[in-house]
Amino acid sequence: MPEPRTPDNPLGVYTLTSGRIRHLSEEELADKHLAAEAARGARFRELYARLGLRAAVHLDGTVKITVAATNTKGVMPWDESSLQSNTFTPT
């Protein structure tokens, strides 16, 4: 068993007790959730920018997604008429 943490042994085992646990307030939790969501959004925006992906959400609920390729070598053109539907309408 390792030695416990003391002032003389700062790298010793840390004993977790209920008095050492601090629960976050609702405001702190909300701030953490907002920060996590902002970081997630930034990661997705970077990915979308790298792919040349653009999405437009219309008031009627339809979504139009466009992908731009900078290097089109070996890429077949997209024929929109071959799709049955390219929009999504929530129900």
Secondary structure, DSSP 8 states (H G I E B T S, - for coil): ---B--SS-TTSB----GGG-----HHHHHHHHHHHHHHHHHHHHHHHHHHTEEEEE-TTS-EEEEE--S--TT-----GGGSS-------
